Amino acid sequence: MALPAHADEYETNWYYEVDKQSAWQGDLTARLQAIEEVFAGRLGVYVQNLASGEAYSWRADDPWYLASLIKIPVAAQVLAERQAGTLSLDERLTLARSDFVDGAGPTNWHDPGTPISIRYLMEQMLTVSDNTATDMLIDRVGLEAVNQRARTMIATSGGNPDEIGPISKLVGVRQGVYGELHPDARALGGMDFIALRQHSVSQRGQALARVLGVSTASFTQPDYDHAFDAYQATGENVGTLSAFGDLLASLHTVQQRPGMDDVNAEQRQMLLDVMRRTRSGKQRLKAGMGEGISFAHKTGTQQRRSCDAGIAERTSADTVTAGPWVIVTCTRGPVAVSAHERALTSVGEALRYSGALGKPW
């Protein structure tokens, strides 16, 4: 993946790039700088007006860990296969014990052997970020197809597909992170990681050593935090926010987009409708943007990292206001998820009051 060399460093400098100059950009820059100082971490923000093409970037060309944002191209591939007639949303997949992955979502509440519809799995994957549902869908459509779907979506909007790294299964993320501590962890399965998740982050290294029957002295990273940093450096599930913004822009249904014929307007609208029902991240961008915005979005949360990304539209008719807007935001820094959510709420407020989403309301 062709990404800047300063990938993972906290920088003291800041910058923004725009395709056109507008009055709101300087205001938004000042607001983001102030939020970042309070947050004591790092922000990435990308905004594009899909009507005018005007774009704004705050570190959006740096590589960011995208976490569960990768579930959007998984859903897009499911719907592409529905469009092609090779898959039905009413088709049922049988939950196996080996499918279980730690994390949010109700799929883990079902017993192994339960048949579950693809429609249900896609809903849970997007609205509550269900990891087990995600990996079941990836197994159904194929990981290679998901990766090609993401690249096609980015290219369709004129972006660079090389700015997003390979997407992996969620169990693969766990194998990758723990594998940075000890290579034998790459052979562990979902139930092993569910057991490790029962321990606090500070105790997971010792718990892993017991599972593997090794000493922590044999670990190649000092702790889980460093292991996650090393995993991110591999480029898996990492991308620029501008490239992910291009991926989202391909879902815009105003016109049929060349290269997306196998995901027609009906399928894209279905995906956006599900994303509007997202229940995670209520205290992120939506909380700051207020009631005047409809936001079809997906959130992501991992070790010291959070994201929120989607397509925003004004709910009231306003001839002065353009849009819709692609918004992609990620944060990195503090341990507490609540700190990230406060920062993302503040970013939503900054977008609202700067005029980035049209005339402030």
MARMAR-261026 format. One record per residue (C-alpha): residue number from 1; x, y, z. Coordinates in nm, 3 decimals, always signed. Layout:
<sites>
SITE    i        u        v        w
SITE  NUM        X        Y        Z
...
</sites>
This chain:
<sites>
SITE    i        u        v        w
SITE    1   +0.000   +0.000   +0.000
SITE    2   +0.150   +0.331   -0.107
SITE    3   +0.130   +0.531   +0.216
SITE    4   +0.340   +0.812   +0.368
SITE    5   +0.649   +0.709   +0.561
SITE    6   +0.538   +0.897   +0.873
SITE    7   +0.253   +0.650   +0.915
SITE    8   +0.238   +0.599   +1.288
SITE    9   +0.401   +0.899   +1.450
SITE   10   +0.220   +1.166   +1.645
SITE   11   +0.306   +1.487   +1.469
SITE   12   +0.318   +1.830   +1.622
SITE   13   +0.245   +1.996   +1.289
SITE   14   -0.097   +2.003   +1.127
SITE   15   -0.218   +2.078   +0.779
SITE   16   -0.520   +2.075   +0.558
SITE   17   -0.568   +2.047   +0.185
SITE   18   -0.871   +2.163   -0.009
SITE   19   -0.977   +2.144   -0.369
SITE   20   -1.148   +2.483   -0.350
SITE   21   -1.131   +2.767   -0.105
SITE   22   -1.437   +2.834   +0.113
SITE   23   -1.488   +3.052   +0.416
SITE   24   -1.571   +2.759   +0.645
SITE   25   -1.236   +2.585   +0.598
SITE   26   -1.030   +2.818   +0.813
SITE   27   -1.294   +2.806   +1.085
SITE   28   -1.300   +2.424   +1.077
SITE   29   -0.920   +2.407   +1.093
SITE   30   -0.912   +2.625   +1.405
SITE   31   -1.183   +2.415   +1.569
SITE   32   -1.007   +2.085   +1.491
SITE   33   -0.678   +2.216   +1.624
SITE   34   -0.848   +2.310   +1.952
SITE   35   -1.022   +1.971   +1.978
SITE   36   -0.696   +1.787   +1.921
SITE   37   -0.520   +1.982   +2.196
SITE   38   -0.788   +1.883   +2.448
SITE   39   -0.805   +1.525   +2.320
SITE   40   -0.430   +1.474   +2.372
SITE   41   -0.427   +1.240   +2.075
SITE   42   -0.451   +1.258   +1.700
SITE   43   -0.748   +1.333   +1.473
SITE   44   -0.805   +1.256   +1.108
SITE   45   -1.095   +1.419   +0.922
SITE   46   -1.204   +1.404   +0.561
SITE   47   -1.511   +1.584   +0.423
SITE   48   -1.632   +1.590   +0.065
SITE   49   -1.938   +1.763   -0.073
SITE   50   -2.076   +1.510   -0.321
SITE   51   -2.267   +1.779   -0.510
SITE   52   -1.975   +2.017   -0.568
SITE   53   -1.676   +1.787   -0.524
SITE   54   -1.521   +2.029   -0.274
SITE   55   -1.307   +1.840   -0.022
SITE   56   -1.129   +1.912   +0.304
SITE   57   -0.854   +1.709   +0.468
SITE   58   -0.707   +1.712   +0.816
SITE   59   -0.440   +1.438   +0.808
SITE   60   -0.673   +1.246   +0.579
SITE   61   -0.383   +1.136   +0.358
SITE   62   -0.205   +0.969   +0.649
SITE   63   -0.267   +0.596   +0.707
SITE   64   -0.525   +0.515   +0.974
SITE   65   -0.642   +0.189   +1.122
SITE   66   -0.996   +0.162   +0.986
SITE   67   -1.126   -0.098   +1.234
SITE   68   -1.487   -0.195   +1.158
SITE   69   -1.523   +0.054   +0.874
SITE   70   -1.408   -0.239   +0.657
SITE   71   -1.752   -0.394   +0.710
SITE   72   -1.899   -0.155   +0.450
SITE   73   -1.723   -0.321   +0.152
SITE   74   -1.818   -0.661   +0.299
SITE   75   -2.184   -0.556   +0.281
SITE   76   -2.131   -0.409   -0.067
SITE   77   -1.996   -0.743   -0.189
SITE   78   -2.292   -0.927   -0.038
SITE   79   -2.528   -0.696   -0.227
SITE   80   -2.325   -0.727   -0.548
SITE   81   -2.375   -1.102   -0.533
SITE   82   -2.743   -1.051   -0.457
SITE   83   -2.764   -0.832   -0.769
SITE   84   -2.587   -1.105   -0.970
SITE   85   -2.833   -1.367   -0.844
SITE   86   -2.566   -1.581   -0.678
SITE   87   -2.688   -1.502   -0.325
SITE   88   -3.020   -1.437   -0.153
SITE   89   -3.059   -1.236   +0.165
SITE   90   -3.294   -1.509   +0.285
SITE   91   -3.024   -1.773   +0.245
SITE   92   -2.928   -1.919   +0.582
SITE   93   -2.572   -1.986   +0.695
SITE   94   -2.512   -2.241   +0.969
SITE   95   -2.328   -2.101   +1.269
SITE   96   -2.030   -2.320   +1.360
SITE   97   -1.837   -2.310   +1.685
SITE   98   -1.532   -2.206   +1.484
SITE   99   -1.721   -1.895   +1.363
SITE  100   -1.733   -1.727   +1.703
SITE  101   -1.529   -1.407   +1.733
SITE  102   -1.507   -1.179   +2.035
SITE  103   -1.668   -0.837   +2.021
SITE  104   -2.011   -0.679   +1.995
SITE  105   -2.324   -0.827   +1.846
SITE  106   -2.593   -1.088   +1.915
SITE  107   -2.476   -1.362   +1.675
SITE  108   -2.265   -1.506   +1.957
SITE  109   -2.583   -1.558   +2.157
SITE  110   -2.693   -1.834   +1.919
SITE  111   -2.598   -2.198   +1.963
SITE  112   -2.363   -2.365   +1.716
SITE  113   -2.567   -2.532   +1.445
SITE  114   -2.821   -2.247   +1.428
SITE  115   -2.913   -2.143   +1.070
SITE  116   -2.901   -1.762   +1.040
SITE  117   -3.013   -1.558   +0.741
SITE  118   -2.771   -1.340   +0.548
SITE  119   -3.018   -1.052   +0.590
SITE  120   -2.989   -1.080   +0.971
SITE  121   -2.611   -1.114   +0.960
SITE  122   -2.571   -0.804   +0.742
SITE  123   -2.802   -0.600   +0.965
SITE  124   -2.608   -0.696   +1.278
SITE  125   -2.271   -0.644   +1.111
SITE  126   -2.354   -0.285   +1.020
SITE  127   -2.587   -0.163   +1.295
SITE  128   -2.409   -0.307   +1.601
SITE  129   -2.074   -0.405   +1.441
SITE  130   -2.117   -0.780   +1.498
SITE  131   -1.780   -0.949   +1.436
SITE  132   -1.902   -1.308   +1.414
SITE  133   -2.163   -1.203   +1.158
SITE  134   -1.891   -1.026   +0.959
SITE  135   -1.661   -1.327   +0.939
SITE  136   -1.951   -1.553   +0.841
SITE  137   -2.036   -1.318   +0.554
SITE  138   -1.673   -1.294   +0.447
SITE  139   -1.657   -1.673   +0.437
SITE  140   -1.970   -1.678   +0.220
SITE  141   -1.855   -1.427   -0.043
SITE  142   -1.478   -1.475   -0.016
SITE  143   -1.211   -1.248   +0.126
SITE  144   -1.053   -1.190   -0.215
SITE  145   -1.387   -1.067   -0.351
SITE  146   -1.428   -0.828   -0.056
SITE  147   -1.084   -0.680   -0.119
SITE  148   -1.154   -0.641   -0.489
SITE  149   -1.489   -0.479   -0.406
SITE  150   -1.315   -0.218   -0.187
SITE  151   -1.065   -0.140   -0.462
SITE  152   -1.340   -0.113   -0.723
SITE  153   -1.543   +0.124   -0.506
SITE  154   -1.243   +0.354   -0.454
SITE  155   -1.146   +0.350   -0.822
SITE  156   -1.507   +0.420   -0.926
SITE  157   -1.487   +0.755   -0.746
SITE  158   -1.152   +0.839   -0.900
SITE  159   -0.946   +0.748   -0.593
SITE  160   -0.630   +0.543   -0.559
SITE  161   -0.706   +0.183   -0.451
SITE  162   -0.345   +0.141   -0.339
SITE  163   -0.418   +0.377   -0.049
SITE  164   -0.610   +0.106   +0.134
SITE  165   -0.439   -0.206   +0.263
SITE  166   -0.570   -0.562   +0.252
SITE  167   -0.890   -0.629   +0.444
SITE  168   -0.878   -0.932   +0.674
SITE  169   -1.131   -1.134   +0.870
SITE  170   -1.185   -1.020   +1.228
SITE  171   -1.035   -1.339   +1.365
SITE  172   -0.737   -1.259   +1.144
SITE  173   -0.697   -0.927   +1.326
SITE  174   -0.669   -1.114   +1.655
SITE  175   -0.423   -1.361   +1.508
SITE  176   -0.222   -1.071   +1.370
SITE  177   -0.211   -0.868   +1.691
SITE  178   -0.135   -1.158   +1.927
SITE  179   +0.100   -1.297   +1.665
SITE  180   +0.311   -0.984   +1.708
SITE  181   +0.360   -1.094   +2.069
SITE  182   +0.437   -1.455   +1.980
SITE  183   +0.413   -1.623   +1.636
SITE  184   +0.239   -1.932   +1.778
SITE  185   -0.067   -1.713   +1.850
SITE  186   -0.142   -1.710   +1.476
SITE  187   -0.267   -2.067   +1.512
SITE  188   -0.527   -1.978   +1.777
SITE  189   -0.899   -1.965   +1.695
SITE  190   -1.194   -1.748   +1.782
SITE  191   -1.279   -1.922   +2.110
SITE  192   -0.920   -1.875   +2.228
SITE  193   -0.945   -1.501   +2.166
SITE  194   -1.282   -1.483   +2.340
SITE  195   -1.113   -1.635   +2.648
SITE  196   -0.822   -1.390   +2.625
SITE  197   -1.068   -1.100   +2.600
SITE  198   -1.187   -1.182   +2.952
SITE  199   -0.857   -1.045   +3.083
SITE  200   -0.773   -0.676   +3.110
SITE  201   -0.540   -0.543   +2.843
SITE  202   -0.254   -0.529   +3.094
SITE  203   -0.300   -0.899   +3.175
SITE  204   -0.348   -1.036   +2.824
SITE  205   +0.021   -1.097   +2.768
SITE  206   +0.047   -1.325   +3.070
SITE  207   -0.277   -1.500   +2.973
SITE  208   -0.146   -1.560   +2.621
SITE  209   +0.177   -1.703   +2.758
SITE  210   -0.022   -1.952   +2.963
SITE  211   -0.232   -2.055   +2.662
SITE  212   +0.075   -2.106   +2.446
SITE  213   +0.285   -2.265   +2.722
SITE  214   +0.566   -2.014   +2.675
SITE  215   +0.736   -1.746   +2.881
SITE  216   +0.661   -1.379   +2.830
SITE  217   +1.039   -1.342   +2.793
SITE  218   +0.997   -1.499   +2.449
SITE  219   +0.757   -1.225   +2.334
SITE  220   +0.876   -1.002   +2.052
SITE  221   +0.677   -0.700   +2.178
SITE  222   +0.671   -0.565   +2.535
SITE  223   +0.292   -0.543   +2.565
SITE  224   -0.042   -0.550   +2.385
SITE  225   -0.025   -0.180   +2.293
SITE  226   +0.305   -0.226   +2.113
SITE  227   +0.177   -0.544   +1.951
SITE  228   -0.119   -0.354   +1.807
SITE  229   +0.111   -0.080   +1.678
SITE  230   +0.324   -0.346   +1.509
SITE  231   +0.016   -0.508   +1.359
SITE  232   -0.107   -0.176   +1.221
SITE  233   +0.234   -0.127   +1.060
SITE  234   +0.170   -0.437   +0.847
SITE  235   -0.097   -0.237   +0.662
SITE  236   -0.386   -0.476   +0.715
SITE  237   -0.717   -0.290   +0.751
SITE  238   -0.529   +0.039   +0.718
SITE  239   -0.600   +0.317   +0.472
SITE  240   -0.613   +0.688   +0.412
SITE  241   -0.936   +0.862   +0.506
SITE  242   -0.951   +1.024   +0.164
SITE  243   -0.945   +0.680   -0.003
SITE  244   -1.216   +0.554   +0.229
SITE  245   -1.411   +0.868   +0.147
SITE  246   -1.389   +0.772   -0.220
SITE  247   -1.518   +0.426   -0.128
SITE  248   -1.820   +0.582   +0.043
SITE  249   -1.877   +0.823   -0.244
SITE  250   -1.935   +0.525   -0.474
SITE  251   -2.257   +0.455   -0.278
SITE  252   -2.405   +0.789   -0.376
SITE  253   -2.713   +0.704   -0.581
SITE  254   -2.783   +1.029   -0.768
SITE  255   -2.656   +0.864   -1.085
SITE  256   -2.536   +0.524   -1.198
SITE  257   -2.162   +0.516   -1.161
SITE  258   -1.945   +0.343   -1.423
SITE  259   -1.777   +0.036   -1.279
SITE  260   -2.047   -0.023   -1.019
SITE  261   -2.305   -0.180   -1.252
SITE  262   -2.315   -0.495   -1.039
SITE  263   -2.415   -0.283   -0.739
SITE  264   -2.702   -0.085   -0.883
SITE  265   -2.893   +0.202   -0.725
SITE  266   -3.135   -0.034   -0.550
SITE  267   -2.856   -0.227   -0.378
SITE  268   -2.666   +0.087   -0.282
SITE  269   -2.981   +0.242   -0.138
SITE  270   -3.045   -0.073   +0.065
SITE  271   -2.694   -0.051   +0.209
SITE  272   -2.738   +0.315   +0.302
SITE  273   -3.076   +0.241   +0.460
SITE  274   -2.918   -0.020   +0.686
SITE  275   -2.634   +0.219   +0.772
SITE  276   -2.893   +0.478   +0.880
SITE  277   -3.010   +0.226   +1.139
SITE  278   -2.664   +0.205   +1.298
SITE  279   -2.702   +0.193   +1.676
SITE  280   -2.335   +0.214   +1.771
SITE  281   -2.168   +0.552   +1.794
SITE  282   -2.460   +0.759   +1.915
SITE  283   -2.211   +0.968   +2.110
SITE  284   -1.983   +1.029   +1.813
SITE  285   -2.039   +1.247   +1.507
SITE  286   -2.419   +1.224   +1.523
SITE  287   -2.430   +1.372   +1.871
SITE  288   -2.237   +1.675   +1.751
SITE  289   -2.407   +1.727   +1.416
SITE  290   -2.749   +1.741   +1.578
SITE  291   -3.102   +1.650   +1.473
SITE  292   -3.083   +1.831   +1.140
SITE  293   -2.865   +1.562   +0.984
SITE  294   -2.945   +1.214   +0.858
SITE  295   -2.627   +1.006   +0.878
SITE  296   -2.584   +0.669   +0.707
SITE  297   -2.268   +0.557   +0.883
SITE  298   -2.048   +0.288   +1.033
SITE  299   -1.834   +0.307   +1.343
SITE  300   -1.517   +0.126   +1.441
SITE  301   -1.333   +0.080   +1.772
SITE  302   -1.005   -0.092   +1.850
SITE  303   -0.715   -0.049   +2.089
SITE  304   -0.678   +0.329   +2.143
SITE  305   -0.845   +0.386   +1.806
SITE  306   -1.196   +0.490   +1.700
SITE  307   -1.364   +0.583   +1.372
SITE  308   -1.696   +0.708   +1.242
SITE  309   -1.768   +0.742   +0.871
SITE  310   -2.066   +0.777   +0.641
SITE  311   -2.279   +0.995   +0.417
SITE  312   -2.461   +1.289   +0.577
SITE  313   -2.765   +1.471   +0.441
SITE  314   -2.967   +1.764   +0.571
SITE  315   -3.317   +1.656   +0.673
SITE  316   -3.480   +1.990   +0.586
SITE  317   -3.507   +2.127   +0.234
SITE  318   -3.275   +2.424   +0.195
SITE  319   -3.191   +2.558   -0.148
SITE  320   -2.888   +2.736   -0.001
SITE  321   -2.743   +2.411   +0.130
SITE  322   -2.572   +2.166   -0.101
SITE  323   -2.469   +1.810   -0.020
SITE  324   -2.484   +1.529   +0.066
SITE  325   -2.142   +1.498   +0.227
SITE  326   -1.902   +1.211   +0.277
SITE  327   -1.748   +1.233   +0.625
SITE  328   -1.467   +1.008   +0.748
SITE  329   -1.312   +1.059   +1.091
SITE  330   -1.068   +0.855   +1.297
SITE  331   -0.891   +0.913   +1.628
SITE  332   -0.593   +0.762   +1.801
SITE  333   -0.450   +0.816   +2.147
SITE  334   -0.614   +0.779   +2.490
SITE  335   -0.706   +0.442   +2.640
SITE  336   -1.065   +0.535   +2.730
SITE  337   -1.318   +0.499   +2.448
SITE  338   -1.517   +0.779   +2.611
SITE  339   -1.233   +1.024   +2.537
SITE  340   -1.248   +0.930   +2.169
SITE  341   -1.625   +0.968   +2.163
SITE  342   -1.607   +1.313   +2.321
SITE  343   -1.354   +1.415   +2.056
SITE  344   -1.574   +1.279   +1.775
SITE  345   -1.879   +1.458   +1.916
SITE  346   -1.674   +1.777   +1.912
SITE  347   -1.573   +1.709   +1.550
SITE  348   -1.944   +1.676   +1.465
SITE  349   -2.009   +2.011   +1.631
SITE  350   -1.715   +2.164   +1.443
SITE  351   -1.856   +2.042   +1.113
SITE  352   -2.197   +2.184   +1.201
SITE  353   -2.096   +2.528   +1.325
SITE  354   -1.812   +2.593   +1.080
SITE  355   -2.051   +2.567   +0.787
SITE  356   -1.873   +2.262   +0.645
SITE  357   -2.217   +2.103   +0.600
SITE  358   -2.379   +2.413   +0.458
SITE  359   -2.525   +2.708   +0.640
SITE  360   -2.510   +2.644   +1.018
SITE  361   -2.846   +2.560   +1.176
</sites>
